[in-house]
Amino acid sequence: MKTTILICLAFIMSLSYSFANSIKEVKPKSEVVKYVQKMVKYPGNLVDSKVNGNVYVTFKVDNSGNILVDKINSDDPNLKAYVTSELAKLKIDFSKVKIDDFDHTYEVNLKFQVVE
């Protein structure tokens, strides 16, 4: 009986430890993410077609300020192509945006919506 109780306690403790480690710390938006959201605007060539959607991007920044896209997903292929093109042209200005860790992977959700 004691053995069963000890095994159950060990199991419960391991589950609670696993759960506690799976919770991500909520951090404020980084300066890099804010900069990307500010610089990537709604594509002018899609205004007439009133395309709405989200583009999810994970990326890193190299020591020259270039954005290196890891993954990019969107429901709309036009928005995905546009964001891919814009990020390739965008360069982080280190005098305006602070970066402490060049190995950090950033995540951003770019929302595009036509407001009438």
C-alpha positions in Angstrom: 0.0 0.0 0.0 2.8 2.4 0.9 4.6 1.5 -2.3 1.5 2.3 -4.3 1.1 5.7 -2.6 4.7 6.6 -3.1 4.5 5.7 -6.8 1.4 7.8 -7.2 3.0 10.8 -5.4 6.1 10.5 -7.6 4.0 10.4 -10.7 1.9 13.4 -9.7 5.1 15.4 -8.8 6.6 14.6 -12.2 3.4 15.7 -14.0 3.3 19.0 -12.1 7.0 19.6 -12.8 6.4 18.9 -16.5 3.4 21.2 -16.6 5.3 24.0 -14.8 8.1 23.8 -17.3 5.8 23.9 -20.3 4.3 27.3 -19.4 6.1 30.0 -21.3 7.0 33.2 -19.6 4.9 36.1 -21.0 7.3 38.8 -22.2 6.6 42.2 -23.6 7.0 42.7 -27.4 10.6 43.1 -28.3 11.8 46.3 -30.1 12.5 44.1 -33.1 8.9 42.8 -33.4 7.5 46.3 -32.9 9.9 47.6 -35.6 8.8 44.9 -38.1 5.2 45.6 -37.4 5.7 49.3 -38.0 7.7 48.9 -41.2 5.5 46.3 -43.0 2.4 48.1 -44.2 -0.7 46.9 -46.1 0.3 46.1 -49.7 -1.0 48.9 -51.9 -1.6 46.5 -54.9 -4.1 44.5 -52.8 -6.3 47.4 -51.6 -8.8 47.0 -54.5 -9.2 43.3 -53.9 -9.7 44.0 -50.1 -7.6 41.1 -49.0 -7.6 40.5 -45.3 -5.5 38.0 -43.4 -2.6 37.2 -41.1 1.0 36.3 -41.8 2.8 34.4 -39.1 6.6 34.7 -39.2 9.5 33.4 -37.2 12.9 35.0 -37.9 16.3 35.9 -36.6 18.4 39.0 -37.2 22.0 38.7 -38.2 24.8 41.0 -37.0 24.4 43.1 -40.2 20.7 43.8 -39.4 19.3 41.5 -42.1 16.1 39.5 -41.3 16.5 35.8 -41.8 13.1 34.2 -42.1 12.8 30.8 -40.5 9.1 30.1 -41.2 6.3 32.0 -42.8 2.7 31.0 -43.0 -0.5 32.6 -44.2 -3.9 31.7 -45.5 -3.4 34.1 -48.4 -0.5 33.4 -50.8 -0.4 37.1 -51.9 0.1 38.3 -48.4 2.7 35.6 -47.8 4.6 36.6 -50.9 4.4 40.3 -50.1 5.7 39.8 -46.5 8.5 37.6 -47.7 9.5 40.3 -50.2 9.3 43.1 -47.6 11.3 41.3 -45.0 14.0 40.5 -47.5 14.4 44.3 -48.2 14.1 45.4 -44.5 17.2 46.0 -42.5 17.2 46.6 -38.8 18.8 50.0 -37.9 20.8 49.2 -34.7 20.8 52.9 -33.8 17.0 52.7 -33.4 16.4 49.1 -32.4 18.3 47.4 -29.6 19.2 43.7 -30.0 20.9 41.8 -27.2 20.9 38.3 -28.6 21.5 37.5 -32.3 20.6 33.8 -31.6 17.1 34.8 -30.5 14.2 33.6 -32.7 11.4 36.3 -33.0 7.8 35.6 -33.7 5.4 38.1 -35.2 1.8 38.0 -36.4 1.3 40.6 -39.1 -2.5 41.4 -39.5 -3.7 42.9 -42.7 -7.2 44.3 -42.8 -8.9 46.8 -45.2 -10.9 49.3 -43.2 -13.7 51.0 -45.1 
